Amino acid sequence: MSIQQNRESYPVIVIEGLDGVGKSTLTRKLTEAIGGVLLGTPPVFELEVLGFARKHFDDQPAVVRRAFYRFGNVVVSEQARALRVDRPVVIDRYWPSTVAFAVGNGESVEVTQWLGRYPDELLKPDLLILLTADERARLARHQGRGTDATVEEQRLERQKPIREKIVEVYLTFEPVVVDTSELNPEAVLEAVLGKLPKRV
């Protein structure tokens, strides 16, 4: 299956959602199914002295952490602009996550100006998919990954109002919502493939 937006570029598809809803599995399967390229925010890179960027900045104060994630959006946006010339681009988390987590954590009143909006310097995706799952399924999947939870992930597990606020912010970006609670990975992929633009 090959999807082309027009003669000049292919679509950019963003997959969003809380940890444990199936984003990573879907983005890999979707990328393979449509012959695309997979990007993620923040991009993975190593810094001299500091080591891997995400690990370092996830341990910093909120204002520093959020600045890093915003920068990561700019990097991925520029990568997507270049790559979409040749093939579809799938992005695992993007600007909506940066806004959603900032609002959910009550970090800044100013960030609310970006509800449902993208800064001019960022490429706006052609399709935004929001994966959701009930809390039982989400926690089971997340714990089954065997990876250490970030500070934000630990807060999400404890505080339902924060989870709900983050999802509310995601919805301001008018995504296509897919509930993965009762779906296996193949069924999630089929559901998302059915939402893709019919451009060949």
C-alpha positions in Angstrom: 0.0 0.0 0.0 1.5 3.3 -1.0 -0.2 6.6 -0.1 0.7 9.8 -1.9 -0.8 13.2 -1.0 -0.2 14.9 -4.3 2.5 15.2 -7.0 4.7 17.2 -4.6 4.5 15.4 -1.3 3.2 12.5 0.7 1.1 12.8 3.9 2.5 13.3 7.4 0.6 11.2 10.0 0.9 11.9 13.7 0.0 9.3 16.3 -0.8 10.6 19.8 -2.0 9.2 23.1 -1.0 8.4 26.7 1.7 5.9 27.4 0.4 2.3 27.2 -2.3 2.9 24.5 -0.3 1.2 21.8 1.4 4.1 20.0 4.8 2.5 19.6 3.5 -0.7 18.2 1.1 1.0 15.9 3.6 3.5 14.5 6.0 0.6 13.6 3.3 -1.4 11.9 1.7 1.6 10.2 5.1 2.7 8.8 5.7 -0.7 7.4 2.2 -1.0 5.9 2.3 2.2 4.0 6.0 2.2 3.0 6.7 5.2 5.1 9.4 6.5 7.4 9.1 6.7 11.2 10.0 9.8 13.3 9.5 10.5 16.9 9.6 13.4 19.3 11.9 14.1 20.9 14.4 12.9 18.3 17.1 10.6 19.7 20.5 12.1 19.9 23.5 12.2 22.3 25.1 15.4 23.7 28.7 15.7 24.7 29.1 15.5 28.5 25.3 15.3 29.1 24.7 12.0 27.4 21.4 11.1 25.8 19.4 14.2 25.5 16.0 12.9 26.5 17.3 11.2 29.7 19.0 14.4 30.7 16.2 16.8 30.1 13.5 14.6 31.5 15.2 15.1 34.9 15.2 18.9 34.6 12.7 21.5 35.9 9.5 21.7 33.9 10.4 24.9 32.0 13.7 23.4 30.8 12.2 20.1 29.9 9.4 21.7 27.9 11.8 23.9 26.0 13.7 20.8 25.0 10.5 19.1 23.8 9.6 22.2 21.8 13.0 22.2 20.2 12.5 18.5 19.4 9.2 19.4 17.6 11.1 21.9 15.3 13.8 19.3 14.5 11.2 16.6 13.6 9.1 19.1 11.7 12.1 19.9 9.4 12.9 16.2 9.0 9.3 15.5 8.0 9.3 18.4 5.4 12.4 16.8 3.8 11.3 13.2 3.9 7.7 13.6 2.8 8.9 14.4 -0.7 9.7 10.7 -1.2 7.4 8.8 1.1 4.7 9.1 3.8 6.0 10.1 7.3 4.6 8.7 10.5 5.4 10.6 13.7 5.2 9.1 17.2 4.1 12.1 19.3 4.4 15.7 18.2 3.3 19.2 19.1 -0.1 18.2 20.6 1.8 16.1 23.3 4.0 19.1 24.2 0.9 21.2 24.7 -1.1 18.5 26.4 1.5 17.6 29.0 2.3 21.3 29.8 -1.4 22.0 30.4 -2.0 18.8 32.2 0.8 19.5 34.6 -0.2 23.2 35.1 3.1 24.5 34.0 2.1 27.7 32.2 -1.0 29.7 31.5 0.6 31.0 28.3 0.6 27.5 26.7 -3.2 27.6 26.6 -2.9 29.9 23.6 -1.8 26.8 21.6 -4.8 24.7 22.3 -5.7 23.2 19.0 -3.1 25.3 17.2 0.4 24.7 15.7 3.1 27.4 15.7 3.9 28.8 12.2 7.3 27.2 12.2 6.0 23.7 12.6 4.6 21.5 9.8 1.0 20.7 10.4 0.2 17.0 9.9 -2.2 15.8 7.3 -3.8 13.4 9.8 -3.8 13.2 13.6 -4.7 10.0 15.2 -5.4 9.8 19.0 -5.2 6.4 20.5 -7.2 5.9 23.8 -7.6 3.0 26.1 -9.4 2.4 29.4 -7.1 2.7 32.4 -7.0 -1.0 33.1 -5.7 -1.9 29.6 -3.4 1.1 29.5 -1.6 0.3 32.8 -1.3 -3.4 31.9 0.4 -2.6 28.6 2.6 0.1 30.1 3.8 -2.2 33.0 4.3 -5.1 30.5 6.9 -3.1 28.6 9.4 -3.5 31.5 10.8 0.0 31.1 11.3 2.6 33.8 8.5 5.2 34.0 9.4 8.8 33.7 8.3 11.3 36.5 5.4 12.4 34.3 4.3 8.8 33.7 4.4 8.1 37.4 2.2 11.1 38.0 -0.3 10.0 35.3 -0.7 6.6 37.1 -1.6 8.3 40.4 -3.7 11.2 39.2 -6.8 10.7 37.1 -7.6 14.4 36.7 -4.2 15.0 35.0 -4.9 12.1 32.6 -8.3 13.5 31.7 -6.9 17.0 31.2 -4.2 15.8 28.8 -6.8 13.9 26.7 -9.0 17.0 26.7 -6.1 19.0 25.3 -5.5 16.3 22.6 -9.1 16.6 21.5 -8.7 20.4 20.9 -6.5 19.4 17.9 -9.5 17.5 16.4 -7.9 14.1 16.0 -9.4 10.9 14.7 -9.9 8.9 17.9 -9.3 5.1 18.0 -10.1 3.2 21.2 -7.6 0.4 21.5 -9.0 -1.1 24.8 -10.4 -4.3 23.2 -8.2 -4.4 20.1 -5.1 -6.4 19.4 -2.3 -4.7 17.5 -3.4 -6.0 14.1 -7.0 -4.7 14.7 -5.7 -1.3 15.7 -3.6 -1.1 12.5 -6.7 -2.0 10.4 -8.8 0.6 12.2 -6.2 3.3 11.5 -5.6 2.2 7.9 -9.3 2.8 7.4 -8.9 6.4 8.5 -6.1 7.3 6.1 -6.7 9.7 3.2 -7.6 7.9 -0.1 -4.7 9.4 -2.0 -2.6 7.1 -4.2 
